[in-house]
Structures are given as C-alpha cells and as structure tokens.
Amino acid sequence: MAEHDERNFEHELSEKLKKLDSSIKIPEIPDAQSIFEKAEEKKENTVPFKKYSKYIAAAAAVVLICVSIPVMADALSVGFDAASFAANEEREFNNVLDEYTAESVEQKADDENKFSEPEEAQMDGDAESSAASSSYGLDDGAYNYSTTNAEAARETLYDFFKNFANDGSPSAGSSSDLHIEVDDKKENSVNGSSQESVSGDDLSYIEDYINKKRSIELTVEKDSVSVLLRDNSAEEEIITAFWIEGTYQGSYLDGDYYVINLEKAVDPDEIADGHYLPMVGDVYGTYYISEEDIFVPDAITRGVIALAVEIHVGTGEYTIYASLV
Amino acid sequence: MKVNIDLVVRASKGDKDAFSDLYYSCYKDLYKFALYTIGDAEDAADVVADTFVELWRGIGKLREPESFCPWAFRILSTRCKKEISGIIKRRGIYNLDDLIETPTEGSENIEADISENASLAAALSKLDGDERMIVILSVLHGYTNREIAEMIGKPQGTVSSKLHRTYAKLREMLGGENDG
C-alpha cells in the first residue's frame, strides 16, 4: 500500500516537475565559439607539469643540496642532530615532490574526468593552483599563528572571554594573545581545542581542519562571517553553509562542537526601534535572529550583541546564541 | 537528456561543428539542472559554460561515447557543489520565482498552474543541493539510482536513501494527495 502511495506521489511529482520545467526561462544560449575560446585560454594558462617535472625535480634537488650542506655543517659544529634534520628535510622535499608529480595531478584530474582516459598531467593555472594554495592557505589571511600548548591557549581564551564578559569588549592586545597550534590544527582530534587570532583585515579566509573528515572554512568580512563545514571523506561535500552578521571575534573547537564568536554593534536608536536583530543567511534564504533568541539582561550597558554559533561537526546542525550586553 | 552518439564520436575526434551541435542540443537540460541546484540564473549560466569548456577539453579522452551524458552531469554536479559555497560567501539565496515564466497558453487554469509552480519551487528551495540534484536526475531525467550515483559521486545506497527521504520531505511540503 505504502509502495503504491509512493508510486502515485512519484507520478504526481513528475507531472508537477515537468510543468515547472517547461516554465523555466532559458537565457539566450551563448555562441558555441565562446566555449572554444575559453578552452583555448585555459590551455594557454596551463602548465604541462609532466613535461617539466624532471627539470623541476633536478632544480629542487640542487637547491636542497646547496642549502643543506652549509646548514648541516653548522649543525654538526654545534652538536646539532644532523641525522634527524636531514631526515626531516628529506621528508619535506618528498612532500613537495609528491604534490606535483604527474600521478598526484592525474589523480585530481581523474576525479572529474572519471569517464575519461588519463592523458597528459596538467595543472590548471587558476582552479587547481588556487585549490592547492587554499589547502595550505594559512598564508592567505593576515593571521599570526604561533605555537603554544593547548592548555595555555585555553587559559588565554578563558581570559579573553572573561574580559569580554566584564567590560563588553575584548581587552586591548588580546587578539595577539590568541594563538593556534598549526600542526594540531591540520589533523586535530575533535576532542582537541584550538583558537585563532584575528587581524584588522576586512576580508580574510581561514581554513580549519578539524580532523581528517571535517574541515571548516570561515570567510571573515567587516560585518559578517561565512561558514562552510565540509565532509572531506566524500567529495568535499558541504554539510553546513551559512553566513551570519557580526564582527568575527574568534573560534575554537570544543569537543564535537565548533564555536564561532561574533559581535554586532548596535545603535541605541536601533534598539529603540527594535531593528537590531542580526541577520543570518543560508541556501534557503535570509532571516533575522528572532527577538526571543536574544538574551537581554536587565541593565543594558553597551550596545553590543555578542553572538556564539555552535556547530556540531558531525551533523552540521548549528545553534546561534545571542545576548545584548 | 538525449544526445546523438555520432556527434559525440565526431566531437571526440576534434570536430568543432559536431561539438557545437552537442552544445546547442544539451545546453537547456544542463542549464536547468544547474539552475535547480544552485537557484541563480547567472551562476547557473557560468557553471554550464565552464562545464562545456571541460567537456570540450576532455572529450577526446572519453572512453565510451555512450557515457557522455553521465560524464557531463558528473562535471556539472561537481561544479555546482563548488558554486554553492561561493553563493554562501556572496550572501546569495536560492530563488526560482523570478525565473519561472507565467503560463500563457495551453493551460486551462493559469492561476492554479502559477500557484503549483510557486509551491514546487518553494519546496525545492528547502532541499539541500544533493537532494535537488538527485530528485531532478531521477524524476525529470529518469536516470536510475546507479546512474545518479555515478554522476554525483555518491554510493548507490546513499542515493537511494536520499531519494526516499527527499520524496518524504516533498510530500510533506506539497501536501500530496496520498498523505499518511
């Protein structure tokens, strides 16, 4: 019976979809010549890595030897553990080579061209190189990372929020006190903890690897933060994607939750008018946080809404906590 | 989407005219698929153009001409997924309303059709990108779950369960005749 109902619904849906489909406006189809021109442009911007891979490897080896010999000599002279240094250097060098070998590039290309025969390993000048740089994209933003232990970082964060709670704003210099452990960050356990500092840039990009299966991408703008939680075990499937109005204050992993803190300055007139609610947007549309979702204490001393977004890294479900302080 | 295999074979040998014919015959289907998935006309057109560039660059390596459609949808679906993240960053939203033409002829009840189209567009907007892709490929294009799994790069079981859940969601949103 249920199966019969489902079949009926499928049929009904199919009819409705066909009707909708026939009503979709189709723009004027661009001339096919534009496709060939774009393909030609792309070809010109493409670097044939296979052709040059031997030269690149040879040049890299020469540079490595030139750099390694004096450094190793210095290290030996001061009792440095040259063997472990060399092993480390070799590992780094191999990583760089692996990234650009024909096999690894072909593997990437094969992902999209699963139905094609692999031919010449090539790397797109735009898409692939930007993907590569974003995967090592800590250089993209103006964030200063330095190594610290997790406990100290937690204490720093605690101080940050204590200050924030006491006077409604991060203490002077507290941004530079927030550190992140870069190595841990890349393959962190979901039980770990990390925070990051923020510079004054208007638009910055942060990519945070929570573990091997999950990554969070934050794009910080002046007045909003875009959030993308991805599942890297599949084809970078997006689990959660939304943006939220507010100035980025920091983010950290707390157990299975990723917490992002923001602030939204509120004008007293906006409060009086009732137009102070922060906005949130996702693929389904744009909406305001409801008034009921904002905690308003008895005495409002500052016109700031403190927002915390808590995302479950497994399910992608998120909750926004807000309080007017 | 149906393609002329002869055109695929000729295009794979570098025949630009054959590829142009393929382009004009497939454009509408690929454009609509992108539009349903990402909900923005301009972005959909860009994604489709990029997809055709990839198709032209790779068609010479296509092993089986019959695989052209799944291959095209595979590239397009990957590009749509990437585009969704861009839309979020630009604060764009899913909106098909402005992209639906008002029925003018061949329809007995125009108002009912407009309302039905709007309800369906609204229901689609509440699905996620994968759900929209799966339901469009299954219901509109008639592909099997196995074919869809290949196209969107997901296990067949995932496609089956997602399709089942999507039906349930749509049924609830559209208030189907066979509720309960």
Interface residues (C-beta under 8 A of the other chain):
Chain A: D5 E6 N8 F9 E10 E12 L13 S14 K16 L17 K18 K19 L20 D21 S23 I24 K25 I26 P27 I29 P30 A32 S34 I35 F36 K38 A39 K42 K43 D111 E112 N113 K114 F115 S116 E117 P118 E119 E217 T219 S224 S226 L228 A234 E235 E236 E237 I238 A241 F242 W243 G281 D282 V283 Y284 G285 T286
Chain B: K16 F19 S20 Y23 Y24 Y27 K28 Y31 K32 L35 G39 A41 A45 A49 D50 F52 V53 E54 W56 R57 G58 G60 K61 L62 R63 E64 S67 P70 W71 R74 I75 T78 K81 I84 S85 I87 I88 K89 R91 I93 Y94 L96 L99 I100 E101 T102 P103 D113 E116 N117 L120 A121 S125 K126 D128 G129 D130 V135 I136 V139 L140 E150 G153 K154 Y167 L170 R171 L174 G176 E177 N178
